[in-house]
Amino acid sequence: MEKYDLVVIGAGPSGYAAAMRAMDFKKKTLLIEKNKVGGAGITNGALSSKTWWELSREASAFRKSLKRYNIQAPSISFREIQNEVRKAVQERKSLLEEHMLQLNLSNYANLLSYKSGHAKLLSPHEIEITQGANREVVYAENIVLATGSRPRFLPELPIDERVVLTSDGIEDLEDFPESMVIVGAGVIGCEYATIFSGFGRTKVHLIDKGDRILPFEDEDVVRIVERNMENNGVLIHRNSRLVSMKIVNGRVEYELEYTEGSRDTFNVEKALVSVGRVANIEDLWDDKVGINITKRGIDNNDTQTNVSNIYAVGDLTADISLVNVGELEGRYAVEKIFGHPDRKLVYENISTIMFLNPEVAGVGMNEIQAREQGINYKVVTLEYSTISRAIAKRNTQGFIKLLVTCDDHMKILGMKVVGNHASSAIQAVAVLISMDKGIEELAECVHPHPSITEGIQECVRMLMGKSLFKPVALQGRLSCRSFQHGVYQDIVF
């Protein structure tokens, strides 16, 4: 029986990161994957959907530019777009595979092994690997479970991945549908609404059980995203409940009931069900292994399960289902096994991005979260219309919002950037949050000009009472307020 210091089950973002971190400790490691290297971080997930989004945004911007020059927009080939997405996926997948191959020709030789097949824990140290008729059992001193997740199915909906789809089936469409309903107004549902409406070939319907999409986001963020969706022709069914959905003559017929009691029936070509994801834990271990699970995933303490040598990372845990979080957890688990992490695993400075129109990036708390925790805070908001780079790009839609503690220290609680270059603008703030620092470091930093990050500096200077633009003179485009005991008040210097 082959023996390993570490066996990692699942070669998605968290599993791959765990295996690579084990290389740093010079540990003999086996990485097992039953499907494709990269997992949902590449195929049917993060990379593929974001490539769709980039191409959609490019197509939308191209149409707008042509209008400026009074030129008719050419037709968009679905096959060409689809092939471009597949090339992006293959490019990343090939990179990961080449990387593993080259490791065995380097000073890491004989440390990393890769096997394709279904893995199952027979005991806390024995793993059975099945590939077709072949079966073998290996021994592991330590195990990291990183098998990821899949789209959640609702049993009452006729999901067939041809007419009624999940994010897995969306990759295999043959053409842009002329109409599509999306069930679920969370991040994934809103991203796909943005993608398909952006190409200008699909009438998108979005079912939202509340009075606004993205209920976890601040109202000012949602307002700009909703407005752009509706300007792109998206029909948002607010305050609605899906009563029924069925396939009729190869199309989707669905009925909604609204909160005031009325009902309505709609007919569209396709449906996309986007109601979350579920962990892939079926047949992952024998009952006698005894790993505890909860309704939210595998029970764990800083990635370590109740079985001391077995760890769970990524979408298997109850934490945030994001590629960057999965990679962080994978690396951290290995550091716990073979070393001593410098600090406890924390999520407060995790950066996020939503691929909407415009893109939305954030780190730390938003106002909703701060209020839920009873925190008094100061909040400054600056519109893109005051930033030279946004003006130069001829797109001033968006804003920067910074939250700090409502005291003299003004420790950074969180930041949200909505607009062009949003994801590039938040990293310095993420570092300061992780360091539990205030805002002084940002105030005197010399930013390149023109850049979007100059807007962050101006936000900080507003909080310190030394900004270039004064909120009192540009009301509606700048604001600096405090929120204490449930009441907003303008800050006047």
C-alpha positions in Angstrom: 0.0 0.0 0.0 1.4 3.4 -1.1 1.9 5.8 1.8 1.7 9.6 1.7 2.2 12.4 4.2 -0.9 14.1 2.8 -3.7 13.1 0.5 -5.9 15.9 -1.0 -9.2 14.8 -2.4 -10.4 17.3 -5.0 -8.2 19.4 -7.4 -10.3 22.5 -7.5 -9.0 25.8 -6.2 -8.8 24.8 -2.5 -7.4 21.3 -3.1 -4.8 22.5 -5.6 -3.7 25.2 -3.3 -3.4 22.7 -0.4 -1.3 20.4 -2.5 1.0 23.2 -3.6 1.4 24.4 -0.1 2.4 20.9 1.0 5.3 21.1 -1.6 6.7 24.0 0.4 7.0 21.6 3.4 8.6 18.9 1.2 5.9 16.5 2.0 4.9 13.5 -0.1 1.5 14.4 -1.4 -1.2 12.7 -3.5 -3.8 14.9 -5.3 -7.0 13.0 -6.4 -9.6 14.4 -8.8 -12.5 12.5 -10.4 -13.5 15.1 -13.0 -11.3 18.0 -14.2 -8.3 19.7 -12.7 -9.4 23.2 -11.5 -12.9 22.2 -10.5 -15.6 24.8 -10.6 -13.0 27.4 -10.2 -12.4 26.9 -13.9 -15.1 24.8 -15.6 -18.8 25.6 -15.2 -17.8 28.2 -12.6 -15.7 31.2 -11.8 -13.4 31.4 -14.8 -15.9 30.3 -17.4 -18.7 32.6 -16.1 -16.3 35.6 -15.8 -15.1 35.0 -19.3 -18.7 35.2 -20.5 -19.1 38.4 -18.5 -15.9 40.0 -20.0 -17.1 39.1 -23.5 -20.6 40.4 -22.8 -19.3 43.7 -21.4 -17.0 44.0 -24.4 -20.0 43.4 -26.8 -22.2 45.9 -24.9 -19.4 48.6 -24.9 -18.8 48.0 -28.6 -22.5 48.5 -29.5 -22.5 51.8 -27.5 -19.3 53.0 -29.3 -20.8 52.2 -32.7 -23.8 54.3 -31.9 -21.5 57.2 -31.3 -20.2 56.9 -34.9 -23.6 56.0 -36.3 -22.5 52.6 -37.4 -24.7 49.5 -37.4 -23.6 46.9 -34.9 -22.7 43.5 -36.5 -24.4 40.3 -35.3 -22.8 38.3 -32.5 -22.0 34.7 -33.1 -22.9 32.5 -30.1 -20.5 29.8 -31.3 -17.6 32.2 -31.4 -18.3 33.5 -27.9 -18.7 29.9 -26.6 -15.5 28.8 -28.2 -13.6 31.8 -26.7 -14.9 30.7 -23.3 -13.9 27.2 -23.8 -10.4 28.3 -24.9 -10.0 30.3 -21.7 -11.0 27.3 -19.6 -8.6 25.0 -21.5 -5.8 27.5 -21.2 -6.1 27.6 -17.4 -6.6 23.9 -17.1 -3.5 23.2 -19.3 -1.5 25.6 -17.2 -2.3 23.7 -14.0 -1.5 20.3 -15.6 1.8 21.6 -17.1 2.7 23.0 -13.7 2.2 19.6 -12.0 4.2 17.9 -14.7 7.1 20.3 -14.5 7.2 20.0 -10.7 8.3 16.4 -11.1 11.2 17.6 -13.2 12.4 20.0 -10.6 13.7 19.9 -7.0 10.1 18.9 -6.0 10.6 15.6 -7.9 8.8 12.6 -6.4 6.9 14.8 -3.9 3.6 15.2 -5.8 1.5 12.5 -7.4 -1.8 12.9 -9.2 -4.5 10.3 -9.7 -7.8 10.4 -11.5 -10.7 8.7 -9.9 -13.4 8.6 -7.2 -11.9 8.7 -3.7 -13.6 7.3 -0.6 -12.3 7.2 3.0 -12.4 3.7 4.3 -10.9 4.8 7.6 -9.2 7.9 8.9 -6.0 6.9 7.1 -7.1 4.6 4.2 -8.5 6.0 0.9 -10.0 3.9 -1.8 -9.5 5.2 -5.4 -11.8 3.8 -8.1 -11.4 4.5 -11.8 -13.7 2.3 -13.9 -12.8 -1.3 -13.0 -9.5 -0.3 -11.4 -9.4 0.0 -7.6 -6.5 0.7 -5.2 -6.1 1.7 -1.6 -3.6 4.2 -0.3 -2.5 5.3 3.2 -2.4 8.9 4.3 -1.0 10.4 7.5 -3.3 13.4 6.9 -6.2 14.1 4.6 -7.6 17.3 3.2 -11.2 17.1 1.8 -11.7 19.6 -1.0 -14.4 18.1 -3.2 -16.3 21.4 -3.8 -19.9 21.9 -4.6 -22.5 21.7 -7.4 -25.6 23.8 -8.2 -28.6 23.2 -5.9 -31.6 21.4 -7.6 -35.1 22.2 -6.5 -37.1 18.9 -6.9 -40.3 20.8 -7.9 -38.6 22.3 -11.0 -38.1 20.2 -14.2 -34.3 20.7 -14.5 -33.1 18.8 -17.5 -30.0 21.0 -18.4 -31.5 21.6 -21.9 -34.5 23.8 -21.4 -34.4 24.3 -17.6 -30.8 24.8 -16.7 -28.3 25.3 -13.9 -25.0 27.1 -14.2 -23.6 23.7 -15.3 -25.9 23.4 -18.3 -25.6 27.0 -19.4 -22.2 26.2 -20.9 -23.8 23.8 -23.5 -26.4 26.1 -25.0 -26.4 26.1 -28.8 -27.4 29.7 -29.3 -28.5 32.8 -27.4 -32.1 32.1 -26.2 -34.5 34.8 -27.3 -35.9 34.9 -23.7 -34.8 33.4 -20.4 -36.1 33.5 -16.8 -33.6 33.3 -14.0 -34.8 31.9 -10.7 -32.8 33.5 -7.9 -31.7 37.1 -7.6 -28.5 36.4 -5.7 -25.0 37.0 -7.0 -24.9 34.2 -9.5 -28.4 34.9 -10.8 -27.7 38.6 -11.2 -24.4 37.9 -12.9 -26.0 35.8 -15.5 -28.8 38.4 -16.0 -26.0 40.9 -16.6 -24.2 38.6 -19.1 -27.2 37.6 -21.2 -28.8 41.1 -21.3 -25.4 42.5 -22.1 -25.1 40.6 -25.4 -28.4 42.2 -26.4 -29.9 39.0 -27.8 -31.9 37.7 -24.9 -34.9 39.2 -23.0 -34.1 38.3 -19.4 -36.7 37.9 -16.6 -35.4 37.8 -13.0 -37.5 36.4 -10.2 -37.0 38.2 -6.9 -39.0 37.3 -3.8 -38.2 40.7 -2.2 -38.6 44.3 -3.2 -35.0 44.5 -4.5 -32.3 42.2 -5.8 -29.2 41.4 -3.8 -30.9 41.9 -0.4 -27.5 41.6 1.5 -26.2 44.7 -0.3 -26.6 48.3 0.6 -29.5 50.1 -1.1 -27.3 52.5 -3.0 -25.3 49.6 -4.6 -28.5 47.8 -5.6 -30.1 50.9 -7.0 -27.4 51.4 -9.7 -27.3 47.7 -10.6 -31.0 47.4 -10.9 -31.2 50.6 -13.0 -28.6 49.3 -15.5 -30.3 45.9 -15.7 -33.7 47.4 -16.5 -32.1 49.8 -19.0 -30.7 46.6 -20.7 -34.2 45.2 -20.9 -34.3 42.9 -17.9 -37.7 42.4 -16.4 -37.4 42.1 -12.6 -40.3 40.3 -11.0 -40.2 42.0 -7.6 -42.1 40.7 -4.6 -42.9 37.5 -6.4 -43.1 33.7 -5.6 -42.6 31.0 -8.2 -45.8 28.9 -8.0 -45.0 26.5 -10.8 -42.7 25.9 -13.7 -43.2 23.3 -16.5 -41.9 22.6 -20.0 -44.5 23.1 -22.6 -43.7 22.4 -26.3 -40.0 22.7 -25.6 -40.4 26.1 -23.9 -40.7 27.2 -20.2 -44.0 28.2 -18.8 -44.0 29.6 -15.3 -46.5 31.1 -12.9 -45.8 33.8 -10.3 -47.8 34.9 -7.3 -47.1 38.4 -6.0 -47.3 39.6 -2.4 -50.5 41.5 -3.0 -52.2 38.2 -4.1 -52.3 38.5 -7.9 -50.9 35.8 -10.2 -49.4 35.9 -13.7 -48.1 33.4 -16.2 -45.1 33.8 -18.6 -43.7 31.8 -21.4 -39.9 32.0 -22.3 -37.5 29.9 -24.2 -35.1 28.8 -21.4 -34.9 28.9 -17.6 -31.8 29.2 -15.4 -32.2 28.0 -11.8 -29.7 29.8 -9.5 -30.6 29.1 -5.9 -27.2 28.3 -4.3 -24.9 25.3 -4.2 -24.6 22.1 -2.2 -21.4 20.4 -1.0 -20.2 17.3 -2.8 -20.0 14.9 0.2 -22.0 11.9 -1.1 -20.1 8.6 -0.8 -17.0 10.5 0.4 -16.4 8.4 3.5 -17.5 5.2 5.2 -19.9 5.7 8.1 -17.3 4.4 10.6 -14.9 7.3 9.8 -17.3 9.4 11.8 -16.9 12.9 10.3 -19.6 15.2 11.8 -21.7 17.3 9.4 -24.2 20.0 9.9 -26.9 21.6 7.8 -24.3 24.1 6.5 -21.5 21.6 5.7 -18.8 19.6 7.3 -18.4 20.6 11.0 -14.8 22.0 11.5 -12.7 24.2 13.7 -10.4 26.3 11.6 -10.6 23.7 8.8 -9.9 20.7 11.2 -12.8 18.2 11.5 -13.7 16.2 14.6 -11.4 13.5 13.2 -8.0 15.0 14.1 -6.0 14.1 10.9 -8.8 15.1 8.5 -9.4 18.6 7.3 -12.2 20.2 5.2 -11.8 23.3 3.0 -13.6 25.3 0.4 -17.2 24.7 -0.4 -17.4 21.8 2.1 -17.4 24.2 5.0 -19.9 26.7 6.2 -17.8 29.7 5.2 -18.0 31.9 2.1 -18.0 29.9 -1.2 -15.4 31.9 -3.1 -12.3 30.8 -5.0 -10.0 33.1 -3.0 -11.5 31.8 0.3 -11.1 28.2 -0.8 -7.5 28.7 -1.7 -6.9 30.5 1.6 -8.4 27.6 3.6 -6.5 25.0 1.6 -3.2 26.7 2.3 -4.1 27.3 6.0 -5.1 23.6 6.6 -1.7 22.4 5.3 0.0 25.0 7.5 -1.9 23.7 10.5 -0.9 20.1 9.7 2.8 20.6 9.0 3.7 24.0 10.6 2.4 26.8 12.7 0.2 29.4 11.1 1.3 33.0 11.9 -2.3 33.8 12.9 -5.8 32.3 13.1 -7.8 32.1 9.9 -9.9 35.3 9.5 -12.3 36.4 6.9 -12.8 40.1 7.7 -10.4 41.3 5.0 -11.6 39.0 2.2 -12.0 40.9 -1.0 -15.1 40.1 -3.1 -16.2 41.2 -6.6 -19.6 40.8 -8.2 -19.5 40.8 -12.0 -22.5 43.0 -12.7 -23.0 46.3 -14.6 -21.1 48.0 -13.2 -18.8 45.7 -11.4 -19.0 45.8 -7.6 -16.0 45.1 -5.4 -15.9 45.2 -1.6 -13.9 44.3 1.5 -15.0 44.2 5.1 -18.4 45.3 6.3 -21.1 47.1 4.4 -23.7 49.4 6.1 -26.2 46.6 6.6 -23.8 44.4 8.4 -22.5 47.3 10.6 -26.1 48.2 11.6 -26.9 44.5 12.3 -24.0 44.4 14.7 -25.0 47.6 16.4 -21.8 49.5 15.4 -21.8 53.2 15.2 -19.8 54.4 12.1 -18.8 57.2 9.8 -19.4 56.7 6.1 -18.1 58.8 3.2 -19.3 58.4 -0.3 -17.7 59.9 -3.5 -19.2 59.6 -6.9 -17.1 58.6 -10.0 -18.1 61.9 -11.6 -15.5 63.6 -9.3 -12.6 61.3 -10.4 -10.5 62.3 -13.4 -9.8 58.8 -14.6 -13.6 58.0 -14.7 -14.2 61.2 -16.7 -11.4 60.3 -19.1 -12.9 56.9 -19.7 -16.2 58.6 -20.5 -18.0 56.5 -17.8 -18.7 58.2 -14.6 -21.3 55.8 -13.3 -20.4 54.5 -9.9 -19.1 55.5 -6.5 -16.7 54.7 -3.7 -18.0 54.2 -0.1 -15.7 53.9 2.9 -16.9 52.9 6.4 -14.8 53.7 9.6 -15.4 53.5 13.3 -17.1 56.5 14.8 -14.3 57.6 17.0 -10.9 59.4 16.7 -9.1 56.3 15.6 -11.3 55.8 12.5 -10.4 52.2 12.1 -11.5 50.9 8.7 -14.6 48.7 8.8 -15.1 48.2 5.1 -15.2 49.7 1.6 -17.4 49.2 -1.5 -16.4 50.4 -5.0 -19.0 50.3 -7.7 -17.8 51.1 -11.2 -14.9 50.7 -13.6 -11.7 49.2 -12.1 -13.6 48.4 -8.9 -11.6 45.3 -8.2 -8.3 47.0 -8.6 -9.1 49.7 -6.1 -9.7 47.8 -2.9 -6.5 45.9 -2.1 -4.8 48.7 -0.1 -7.8 48.9 2.2 -7.9 45.1 2.5 -4.4 45.2 3.9 -5.2 48.0 6.3 -8.2 46.1 7.6 -6.1 43.0 8.2 -3.6 45.2 10.1 -6.4 46.8 12.2 -5.1 50.2 11.0 -6.8 53.5 10.7 -7.0 55.8 7.7 -3.9 58.0 8.1 -1.7 55.7 5.9 -4.1 56.2 3.0 -4.4 59.9 3.4 -0.7 60.7 2.5 -0.1 57.9 0.0 0.8 59.4 -3.5 -1.5 57.7 -6.0 -0.8 57.7 -9.8 -2.8 60.3 -11.7 -5.2 59.8 -13.2 -6.4 56.7 -11.4 -9.6 55.5 -9.7 -7.7 55.0 -6.4 -7.4 58.8 -6.2 -11.0 58.6 -5.2 -10.2 56.5 -2.2 -7.6 59.0 -1.1 -10.2 61.8 -1.4 -12.7 59.8 0.7 -10.0 59.5 3.5 -9.3 63.2 3.3 -13.0 64.0 3.6 -13.1 62.0 6.8 -10.1 63.9 8.1 -11.5 67.3 7.1 -8.9 68.2 4.5 -10.3 67.1 1.1 -9.8 68.8 -2.2 -13.6 68.8 -2.8 -15.9 69.8 0.0 -19.2 67.9 0.4 -21.1 71.0 1.2 -20.3 72.4 -2.2 -20.9 69.2 -4.2 -24.0 67.8 -2.4 -25.3 64.7 -4.1 -21.9 63.8 -5.4 -20.0 63.7 -2.1 -21.3 63.0 1.4 -19.7 62.5 4.8 -22.0 61.3 7.5 -22.0 59.6 10.9 -24.5 56.8 11.9 -25.0 56.7 15.6 -27.8 54.9 17.5 -29.9 54.6 14.3 -29.6 58.2 13.1 -27.6 59.7 10.2 -26.0 63.1 10.7 -23.9 65.1 8.3 -20.3 65.7 9.4 -19.4 69.4 9.1 -15.8 70.5 9.5 
